Structure formats: C-alpha cells, structure tokens
Amino acid sequence: MKAIIVCTSSSHGNTRKVADAIGDVLGAKVVDPGEISPVELAEYDLVGFGSGVYFMALDKRLRAFVDAVPEGQGCEAFVFATSGMSEPSFRPYLRNLGDQLTGKGYELVGGFACRGLDTMGPLALIGGLNKGRPNAEDLTSARGFAEQLRARFD
Ligand SMILES: Cc1cc2nc3c(=O)[nH]c(=O)nc-3n(C[C@H](O)[C@H](O)[C@H](O)COP(=O)(O)O)c2cc1C
C-alpha cells in the first residue's frame, strides 16, 4: 500500500505532529502542498489531507491544493485537523473537505481531529489554550486511527 499525507501546519507544528504519527504507522511521507503536484496523488492508494484551523477554516494553501486536484483520479482518502476548539456544527470544515474529496471521486475512509495549543490573540497572554497538545494521548489516538486505515489494506 502506497500512502502519502499532504499537511499544512503553520502555527505551532501541532498538525504536523499528528501527521507524523499517522505517517509513521502508514509508512507514508508527509509533504507540504508546495512539495507535490495534485496530479501526482494519482500514484497513491491512500492520501491524507490535514491542516490546523484558522478563523474557522482549514489552511487556504491546503484548500487551494484540494481545489486543484483533478476529478476522477481518486483513491482512498482521509482528513484530519488540529484546532483550539472542536468543530462547530454550523461550520463543519473537516466534513466539508471530506465532501469535496468525495465529489472529486475519492472514497473517504476516515477523519481525525484533536485539540492543539492555541495562542491566537489574547490567548497568548495566558500561555495559550490546550497547553501541551497534541499530547501523548492525542498522538496515541492518531496512531490508532492510522492502524485502522492500514488494516483496510491487510
Ligand atoms: C490565526 C489563528 C486563528 C485560529 N483560529 C481558530 C479557529 O477559528 N478555531 C479554532 O478552533 N482554533 C483556531 N486557532 C487555533 C489553531 O487551530 C490551533 O492552534 C492548531 O492546532 C494550529 O495548528 P498548527 O500548529 O498545525 O498550525 C487559530 C490559531 C491561529 C494562530
């Protein structure tokens, strides 16, 4: 099974920690959108897309990358994010990303989210929200998520 993870993680590297944990289990390289062409994803059996959340949206570079993925070259895909707070029901950014990928012909096989250190604005004055996260427990959960994905190919 050939897997790759496309990840943006611009604030504290929180999402990258999750991506690395998942990538370690899947034997997948983790790349920034600038390091791969959307067309190249067709070479993989499983593709992960992950980002931090900024102003109630996934990173615009990841969104632009997914916009540029051609339709109909789909394989299996999963999505993940870290954020200061859980996804609000009125703004389901991770679900929307999954829907977009499904619309492009990917089979969405999973989603993962956890909290990450958030020092946005005044939160920095108190040392941030979710200090130390993603923590060991979050990364163990991420690895468990990846093991389930890997088992699909056993
Ligand atoms: C400019 C900025 C805006 C943010 N906006 C949100 C937000 O709307 N909702 C939320 O839950 N977290 C928000 N956060 C917190 C980040 O989603 C969280 O810190 C995340 O783990 C960052 O991931 P990264 O370190 O991979 O970039 C924001 C953080 C920054 C720096």
The ligand as a Tripos MOL2 file, in Angstrom:
@<TRIPOS>MOLECULE
LIG
   31    33     1     0     0
SMALL
NO_CHARGES

@<TRIPOS>ATOM
      1 C1         -4.5210   32.9790   13.4230 C.3       1 LIG1
      2 C2         -5.1490   31.7950   14.1230 C.ar      1 LIG1
      3 C3         -6.5230   31.5800   14.0140 C.ar      1 LIG1
      4 C4         -7.1190   30.4800   14.6580 C.ar      1 LIG1
      5 N1         -8.4750   30.2800   14.5160 N.ar      1 LIG1
      6 C5         -9.0470   29.1930   15.1200 C.ar      1 LIG1
      7 C6        -10.4410   28.9460   14.9650 C.ar      1 LIG1
      8 O1        -11.1750   29.6550   14.2740 O.2       1 LIG1
      9 N2        -10.9800   27.8570   15.5960 N.ar      1 LIG1
     10 C7        -10.2060   27.0250   16.3710 C.ar      1 LIG1
     11 O2        -10.7480   26.0690   16.9340 O.2       1 LIG1
     12 N3         -8.8720   27.2280   16.5100 N.ar      1 LIG1
     13 C8         -8.2710   28.2820   15.9070 C.ar      1 LIG1
     14 N4         -6.9180   28.5050   16.0220 N.ar      1 LIG1
     15 C9         -6.1100   27.5230   16.7790 C.3       1 LIG1
     16 C10        -5.4130   26.5370   15.8330 C.3       1 LIG1
     17 O3         -6.3660   25.8430   15.0570 O.3       1 LIG1
     18 C11        -4.5950   25.5120   16.6380 C.3       1 LIG1
     19 O4         -3.6060   26.1870   17.3720 O.3       1 LIG1
     20 C12        -3.9920   24.4840   15.7110 C.3       1 LIG1
     21 O5         -3.5590   23.3800   16.4730 O.3       1 LIG1
     22 C13        -2.8390   25.0590   14.8970 C.3       1 LIG1
     23 O6         -2.2530   24.0450   14.1390 O.3       1 LIG1
     24 P1         -0.7650   24.1680   13.5770 P.3       1 LIG1
     25 O7          0.1760   24.3270   14.7500 O.co2     1 LIG1
     26 O8         -0.5790   22.8780   12.8540 O.co2     1 LIG1
     27 O9         -0.7560   25.3420   12.6580 O.co2     1 LIG1
     28 C14        -6.3150   29.5850   15.4210 C.ar      1 LIG1
     29 C15        -4.9320   29.8210   15.5250 C.ar      1 LIG1
     30 C16        -4.3480   30.9100   14.8860 C.ar      1 LIG1
     31 C17        -2.8600   31.1260   15.0120 C.3       1 LIG1
@<TRIPOS>BOND
     1     1     2 1
     2     2     3 ar
     3     2    30 ar
     4     3     4 ar
     5     4     5 ar
     6     4    28 ar
     7     5     6 ar
     8     6     7 ar
     9     6    13 1
    10     7     8 2
    11     7     9 ar
    12     9    10 ar
    13    10    11 2
    14    10    12 ar
    15    12    13 ar
    16    13    14 ar
    17    14    15 1
    18    14    28 ar
    19    15    16 1
    20    16    17 1
    21    16    18 1
    22    18    19 1
    23    18    20 1
    24    20    21 1
    25    20    22 1
    26    22    23 1
    27    23    24 1
    28    24    25 2
    29    24    26 1
    30    24    27 1
    31    28    29 ar
    32    29    30 ar
    33    30    31 1
@<TRIPOS>SUBSTRUCTURE
     1 LIG1         1 GROUP 0 **** ****
